[in-house]
Amino acid sequence: MSDLLTVSEVARRLGVRPRDISDLFYRRLLDDACCPVVGSRRLIPEQYVATIAAALRHAPRTRGAGG
């Protein structure tokens, strides 16, 4: 299972908050079918990390007060 990552692992690699990635899934900007939730973890294929990085670059930021 070494080619599958969690949201936290991908966030560390990309230098973002895990919530930034999770929000993209909730906003349907990333593919749920490609990265299913199993148990309480979303499993992300290694090959999908570049797609996440691109989505983070292009998605409008939605930050609360103080962010």
N, C-alpha and C positions, 0 to 999 in steps of 0.2 A: 504494500500500500504506500510505498515511498513516493509514488508519482501523484498522490493526492495530498492536498494541503488544507488547513483550516483557514478561516477568515483572519484569525490572529496571526498566523504564520505569513500569509500574504501581506497583511498590513505592515508587519515588521520589515519584510523585504522591500516594500515600496515606501516606507517611511511615512505612513498615514495612520489614522486611527481606525480600528476595526469598524467602528460605526460608519465611517465614510464609505466603506465597501458595502456593509449591510444595507445602508440607505439606497445604494444603487440597485440592489436586488428588490427592495421594497418599492422603489419607483419604476420598476420594470425596465431599467436601462441595461440590466444584465440578465442572462438566460438562466432561469430557475431549473429548467430541464437539464442543462449542462452541469449544473452544480447543485445537486440535490441535498436536502437536509436529511441526514441519517442520525437517528437518535436526537441529540440536541446540537449536532455539529453540521455545518454546511461543508461538504467536501468539494474542493476545487481542484480540477486537474491542472497539473503543472503547465500544460500548453495554454490554459485559459488566463494565466497571469498577465500576459501582454495585452489581452483584451480588457482586463480590469484596469490596467495602467492607462490605456487609451481612454476608457470611459471616465476615469478620474480626471484626466486632463481636459476633457471636453464637456463634462457635466457642469451645469451652473451650481455654484456653491450655495448651500442653504445652511447658514449658521445662526444659532441663537444669539442673544445678547451676550456680549463679552467675547465673541469669537470672530 
